[in-house]
Each structure stands twice: as C-alpha cells, then as structure tokens.
C-alpha cells in the first residue's frame, strides 16, 4: 500500500525514506476523456459526438451511456492487472467536466490504485476552452484557453479544488497540470503555470507537479525555472509520427531513407537534449506518453519499443505508455489491449463508424455494447507488453 508522498530531490523522484523511485506504467486513456479514435470514430471533439447522441436519444440516454461506459471500460480488475504486470503508476487523463461534476470517478480510481500499491498521476487532458486546437483537447478548432482569461481562471479554480480534495492522499503521485499545450507565446504559458502552481500550493504543499512543454509537450527548453522545489519536466515522445501513428503504412523499424537511418542512435540523440537540460536544472523527466500502432510485429514495433524503453532507462526517465486499451484502429497508438471484433457499433467498413453508430444501437443493444467495452473482450498485444515489462 502506498503510504508516503513522492517528491523530487536532486533530479530524482524519491519516497518518504529518500529512496529513489522510478515511475513506470500506462495511461488509462479514453476513459474519463473519450477521444474519438478509442471508439473507432473519426477524430472529432467529444462534445460534438455527445451532442449528436443527445439530439437523437436525449440527455437522459446520454447520461446512461456515459455511466455504463465509465463503469465498464476501466474497472478495478484493470488496476489490479497493471499492478500484476509489475507497473507502479497509472496516468489518468480526464476532461475538466468530469473533475467538476463527477470527481467520484477520480476518487474511485485512486481507491483502486491504493489497494494495489499503484500511484496515480492526475492529468488535465481537456481544459476549459481547450489548450490546443485538436480533437483530443475537445476543441472546436480554437485553443480558447489562451484567448480568454476567464478560461484560465477556471483552470486555477479547478486545480485548487482538486488539490484541496487530494492534499492528504499519498496514492496520488502528482498533478499533470495541462496536457499538450500549444501556443505561440511561451511567456503566456509560463505565467499560466506560475498561477496554476500558486493555486495548487494554496491547499497542497506535498504533491509533485508535472509540467509539460509547449507544442504538444515537445519543447521544454523555454519553460521557466519555477519557484517551487517539487516539480517534474513532462514530455511526450511519438517520433517518428509516420511510423508510430502508421501514417505511412508498411514502414519498418529502423527506418531507412536517403536522409539516413532512424534507429536507436537517432532516438538516443533526440532524447539527449531533454536529459542534458533536465540534468543542468536538476529536474526529473517524465515521459507522460509514448506508443506505437500495433501491427503484429510486422513493422518491428516491438523492437522500436525495446530500444525506446532502453533509452528511457539509460537516461533515468520515468514513463507511462499510451495506452492501456483501445478499439483496434489502423492509425494511432492503440494499446496493450486491442478490441478486434467488428460488431455494428464498430462497423469498420463504414461509412459511419464507431461512436457515431452508438446512437443507432444503444436502445436495443445496451448489454452487448457494455460487454464489448470490458477488457475481457479485448485481446492482449503480447509483444507490446513484453517489451514494456522487460528491464
């Protein structure tokens, strides 16, 4: 059972006995922030998908659908599975509306984690107004977090609320303040982080803060050295996208072109900059997301993961794999578990697929749909798990 608060010390993360702790685990993506591709739907904002469902079946039906999904997509058995695999940390992406109106889901995940001796990182994945203009922040095409001060104030208030709620909970490893911000003026981002840190510290002096770089958590160099002694650099690594996201089919790792070879040496060189900066500033590095579209090993994605995790370990980086589970898609990282069947509410041939079909089948097929969301209906991608577990 987790009984001590984690904190940073001299570039490391340590427990209450000053023993170094290496965080390794997964993301419970798609659960409390319902990104479209997890449900094999075109990548559109969550709010649009929900509004269309409610327009057809009503708000009461939508509320029932959400309760059923959240009660089945991730369960206590999933947290136990993560612990049995030997991982010690789950990053929990959430929509701000969940935290505001349904924080009991966060409470529940923390209880599960506590019973398994697993840490939880709370990750604000979709902020009021959206922190970038992509679907995965529930954006309608604008990053209005940066154009409206009222949205930023709502974030400060939200984190103050969450910090007060969990200030005495050591199962929470820390707060991932904002997922993948994107804006041109880094000064605005740094000011946002300073204000958020202040809001959290009004209630909570104990928990670590995970601070993501600009431009989808890629650029940490412009971040200020914040006046707080308990924060971690958090970055995401999906390079090269044409391979990890399968944007260009049939690529095999290592990638070879006229420009040269992209393999472990190039990978290590790309990560070296994060290591050097963090070492200079004596800050730990957390890789909050990395992953690859699974192709049964035909693209050598298992070797890619082997090399990448080895680099993380060589540099002393902490990490959470993206993601635990997803409905199998031909693009984007799709998890340690994948759902391969093709019932009518998935409907891979199209033209309407995934979530956009749910409104047509929910009234008469609730039980079948609910069972399809449970992990026992998914297939383990064993080579992925093998490379993540091996030291």
C-alpha atoms as one frame of an Amber mdcrd trajectory, in Angstrom:
protein
   0.000   0.000   0.000   1.275   3.481  -0.879   1.834   5.417   2.351   4.410
   8.108   1.544   4.308  11.159  -0.687   6.670  11.217  -3.632   8.803  14.318
  -4.192  11.715  15.495  -6.288  15.244  15.589  -4.938  18.390  16.402  -6.907
  16.953  15.358 -10.242  15.323  12.207  -8.891  11.910  11.218  -7.585  12.144
   9.814  -4.052   9.784   8.409  -1.452   9.475   9.339   2.220  12.673   7.432
   3.052  14.639   9.308   0.377  14.766   6.136  -1.691  14.761   6.735  -5.439
  11.557   5.643  -7.170  11.229   5.044 -10.920   7.686   5.522 -12.165   6.713
   3.097 -14.948   3.208   2.373 -16.100   0.377   3.042 -18.502  -2.253   5.633
 -19.350  -5.909   4.852 -18.779  -6.667   6.867 -21.890 -10.129   7.034 -23.418
 -11.944   6.504 -20.124 -12.549   9.899 -18.488 -11.635  11.763 -21.679 -13.368
   9.961 -24.530 -11.135  10.564 -27.521 -12.802   9.551 -30.761 -10.262   7.077
 -32.112 -10.541   4.963 -28.963 -14.106   4.249 -30.117 -13.083   3.796 -33.764
 -14.730   7.058 -34.783 -13.384   9.883 -36.932 -11.320  12.267 -34.831 -13.822
  14.884 -33.770 -14.300  16.650 -30.421 -16.015  14.709 -27.674 -18.603  17.445
 -27.227 -19.814  17.073 -30.829 -20.228  13.335 -30.548 -22.147  13.691 -27.300
 -24.386  16.463 -28.607 -25.340  14.358 -31.641 -26.128  11.374 -29.421 -28.284
  13.537 -27.137 -30.043  15.151 -30.094 -31.143  11.694 -31.256 -31.879   9.910
 -27.965 -31.996  12.680 -25.377 -29.848  13.800 -22.462 -31.102  11.063 -20.148
 -29.946   8.389 -22.580 -26.578  10.129 -22.963 -26.106  10.181 -19.188 -26.930
   6.466 -19.046 -24.461   5.738 -21.849 -21.671   7.634 -20.076 -22.338   5.860
 -16.770 -22.275   2.493 -18.495 -19.109   3.271 -20.423 -17.265   4.587 -17.375
 -18.414   1.615 -15.341 -17.091  -0.902 -17.858 -14.222   0.441 -19.961 -11.946
   0.610 -16.892 -12.674  -1.391 -13.743 -10.919  -2.367 -10.532  -9.643  -5.515
 -12.277  -7.752  -3.323 -14.756  -5.864  -1.594 -11.962  -5.056  -4.990 -10.464
  -3.792  -6.148 -13.864  -1.456  -3.166 -14.118  -0.026  -4.000 -10.692   0.338
  -7.693 -11.553   2.353  -6.777 -14.613   4.801  -5.031 -12.286   3.955  -1.431
 -13.167   3.683   1.091 -10.349   1.921   4.071 -11.913  -1.210   4.943 -13.892
  -1.589   8.296 -15.600  -5.255   9.237 -15.589  -6.297  11.670 -18.358  -9.567
  13.440 -17.527 -11.896  16.029 -19.040 -12.377  19.100 -16.870 -16.131  18.456
 -16.889 -15.550  15.071 -15.243 -13.476  16.645 -12.485 -16.055  19.363 -11.945
 -19.177  17.224 -11.955 -18.063  13.629 -11.411 -14.920  13.674  -9.292 -16.145
  10.429  -7.760 -14.569   8.683 -10.761 -11.190  10.107  -9.785 -11.836   9.041
  -6.187 -12.706   5.548  -7.360  -9.553   5.163  -9.450  -7.448   6.334  -6.516
  -9.103   3.788  -4.212  -8.377   1.019  -6.696  -4.783   2.157  -7.009  -4.307
   2.370  -3.247  -5.484  -1.219  -2.831  -2.884  -2.351  -5.407   0.060  -0.196
  -4.315  -0.031   1.797  -7.562   0.462   5.548  -7.901  -1.904   7.758  -9.920
  -0.975  10.880 -11.882  -3.995  13.132 -12.440  -3.760  14.623 -15.931  -5.921
  17.550 -17.087  -6.404  16.362 -20.658  -9.118  18.775 -21.784  -9.129  22.240
 -20.216 -11.902  24.862 -20.388 -11.744  26.387 -23.859  -9.120  23.805 -24.952
  -5.340  24.163 -24.677  -4.712  23.293 -28.338  -6.903  23.154 -31.427  -7.036
  19.357 -31.758  -9.879  16.957 -31.000  -8.045  15.382 -28.055  -8.461  18.591
 -26.042 -12.167  18.656 -27.014 -11.509  21.715 -29.170 -13.856  23.019 -31.832
 -10.825  24.319 -33.729  -9.637  27.025 -31.361  -7.372  26.974 -28.310  -9.561
  29.373 -26.342  -7.733  28.688 -23.082  -5.165  31.191 -24.338  -7.552  33.796
 -25.791  -9.926  34.067 -22.826  -8.662  34.842 -19.345 -11.938  33.508 -17.945
 -10.973  30.005 -19.112  -7.596  30.209 -17.406  -9.267  31.312 -14.172 -11.477
  28.237 -14.377  -8.352  26.056 -14.573  -6.867  27.740 -11.490 -10.118  27.160
  -9.610 -10.313  23.549 -10.781  -6.796  22.721  -9.644  -7.346  24.467  -6.321
 -10.434  22.299  -5.848  -8.577  19.087  -6.771  -5.529  19.979  -4.690  -7.715
  20.523  -1.646  -9.530  17.241  -2.326  -6.357  15.126  -2.600  -3.840  17.035
  -0.494  -3.596  14.225   2.058  -3.646  11.317  -0.425  -0.181   9.764  -0.991
  -1.533   7.402  -3.678  -1.612  10.446  -5.940   1.914  10.750  -7.327   1.178
  14.266  -8.516  -0.741  16.572 -10.805  -0.063  16.751 -14.553  -1.134  20.375
 -14.801  -2.017  20.551 -18.519  -1.785  18.058 -21.353  -0.051  19.143 -24.582
  -0.428  22.929 -24.584   0.127  24.702 -27.894   0.586  28.462 -28.198   2.999
  30.885 -29.825   3.802  32.977 -26.754   5.668  30.867 -24.207   5.572  33.796
 -21.780   1.814  33.287 -21.541   2.343  29.584 -20.872   4.893  30.273 -18.144
   2.555  32.780 -16.497  -0.251  30.228 -16.677   1.948  27.645 -14.967   3.005
  30.110 -12.259  -0.615  30.927 -11.483  -1.647  27.275 -11.502   1.227  26.333
  -9.191   0.151  29.139  -6.856  -3.458  27.899  -6.886  -2.397  24.332  -6.089
   0.012  25.369  -3.363  -2.709  27.360  -1.628  -4.015  23.975  -0.463  -1.402
  21.353  -1.220   2.291  21.686  -0.404   3.013  17.951  -0.728   2.342  16.668
  -4.242   4.667  16.775  -7.215   3.673  18.808 -10.241   4.221  17.501 -13.772
   4.852  20.449 -16.107   4.517  19.743 -19.836   6.424  21.559 -22.533   4.904
  23.698 -25.255   3.832  22.337 -28.648   2.287  19.025 -27.650   4.721  18.567
 -24.744   7.714  18.596 -27.087   9.505  21.816 -26.151  10.613  22.070 -22.517
  13.565  24.447 -23.028  11.518  27.701 -22.857   9.901  26.742 -19.553  10.845
  28.898 -16.586  12.630  27.522 -13.556   9.541  27.870 -11.407   9.937  28.860
  -7.775   8.788  25.529  -6.450  11.017  22.696  -5.309   8.717  19.820  -6.237
   8.044  19.675  -9.967   8.986  17.440 -12.887   9.501  18.062 -16.608   6.915
  16.085 -18.559   7.289  15.437 -22.274   5.704  13.166 -24.903   7.561  11.103
 -27.464   5.972   9.654 -30.598   8.799  10.060 -33.086   8.716   9.478 -35.970
   4.965  10.028 -36.382   4.743   8.492 -39.835   5.885   5.243 -38.218   4.381
   5.247 -34.694   0.980   6.507 -35.862   1.145   4.390 -39.046   0.518   7.469
 -41.184   2.721   5.826 -43.833   1.787   2.132 -43.961   4.308  -0.713 -44.091
   7.252   1.192 -42.634   9.646  -0.989 -40.664  11.898  -0.021 -37.817  14.664
   1.054 -38.088  13.539   3.442 -40.813  15.909   3.873 -43.742  15.814   6.628
 -46.322  18.149   8.819 -48.360  18.440  11.031 -45.279  19.852   8.155 -43.275
  18.689   5.614 -40.700  16.266   6.387 -37.889  17.023   3.814 -35.230  18.268
   3.640 -31.665  21.182   6.008 -32.270  18.894   8.702 -33.698  16.379   8.039
 -30.939  19.020   8.453 -28.265  20.293  11.625 -29.890  16.790  13.101 -29.902
  16.331  12.326 -26.199  19.786  13.580 -25.220  18.625  17.197 -25.285  15.899
  16.532 -22.722  18.369  14.724 -20.496  21.015  17.460 -20.712  18.588  20.277
 -19.898  16.981  18.406 -17.028  20.349  17.421 -15.575  21.562  21.015 -15.724
  18.450  22.169 -13.842  18.339  19.100 -11.549  14.823  18.135 -12.555  13.447
  14.640 -13.255  11.987  13.874 -16.685   8.673  12.080 -17.086   7.577  10.756
 -20.474   3.836  11.052 -19.995   3.015   9.493 -23.358   4.704   7.297 -25.936
   3.324   4.476 -28.014   3.014   2.819 -31.395   0.271   1.438 -33.607   0.492
  -2.340 -33.213   0.895  -4.315 -36.450   1.547  -7.799 -35.069   5.267  -7.064
 -35.164   5.372  -6.722 -38.967   6.780  -3.211 -38.607   9.215  -4.281 -35.854
   7.245  -2.133 -33.414   8.335  -4.468 -30.598  11.971  -3.674 -31.384  11.132
   0.033 -31.545   9.663  -0.165 -28.038  12.612  -2.211 -26.794  15.061   0.434
 -27.967  12.961   3.330 -26.704  12.412   1.914 -23.218  16.134   1.100 -23.031
  16.913   4.745 -23.801  14.458   5.914 -21.158  16.080   3.646 -18.612  19.598
   4.724 -19.593  18.609   8.362 -19.079  16.671   7.666 -15.885  13.361   8.872
 -17.363  10.028   7.958 -15.813   7.270   6.887 -18.203   3.640   5.964 -18.869
   2.758   4.066 -22.037  -0.063   5.327 -24.278  -2.270   3.478 -23.824  -3.771
   0.609 -21.832  -6.565  -0.325 -24.273  -8.425   0.881 -27.353 -10.684  -0.397
 -30.101  -8.278  -1.510 -32.820  -7.682   1.246 -35.373  -5.348   1.266 -38.340
  -3.797   4.533 -37.121  -2.614   5.979 -33.790  -1.147   4.100 -30.802  -3.757
   1.550 -29.794  -2.726  -0.028 -26.558  -1.514  -3.086 -24.724  -5.019  -4.427
 -25.243  -6.947  -4.016 -28.511 -10.530  -4.786 -29.440 -10.534  -6.673 -32.745
 -14.163  -7.765 -33.384 -16.392  -5.781 -35.723 -19.907  -5.525 -34.262 -22.284
  -2.995 -35.873 -21.408  -0.310 -33.309 -17.790  -0.501 -34.543 -18.505  -1.084
 -38.258 -15.017  -0.698 -39.688 -16.208  -0.799 -43.348 -18.118   2.451 -42.774
 -19.139   4.880 -43.988 -20.328   5.649 -40.436 -18.132   4.045 -37.781 -17.589
   3.753 -34.062 -19.113   6.243 -31.667 -21.135   7.802 -34.489 -23.064   4.498
 -34.701 -23.728   4.203 -30.962 -26.929   6.233 -31.079 -28.378   3.748 -33.591
 -27.714   0.656 -31.472 -27.792   1.817 -27.850 -31.567   1.430 -27.300 -31.681
  -2.276 -28.265 -28.089  -3.433 -27.737 -27.036  -1.910 -24.406 -25.940  -5.203
 -22.890 -23.880  -6.289 -25.881 -22.241  -2.877 -26.197 -21.465  -2.777 -22.491
 -19.829  -6.212 -22.601 -17.757  -5.163 -25.620 -16.199  -2.331 -23.585 -14.923
  -4.643 -20.849 -11.288  -5.696 -21.014 -12.125  -9.398 -21.185 -13.500  -8.697
 -24.683 -10.115  -7.283 -25.737  -7.013  -9.128 -26.941  -3.618  -8.754 -25.321
  -0.927  -7.465 -27.684   1.683  -9.643 -26.016   4.819  -8.325 -27.807   3.995
  -4.790 -26.631   3.620  -5.873 -23.027   6.784  -7.961 -23.198   8.946  -5.017
 -24.226   7.427  -2.730 -21.611   7.921  -5.228 -18.813  11.461  -6.287 -19.607
  14.184  -4.314 -17.879
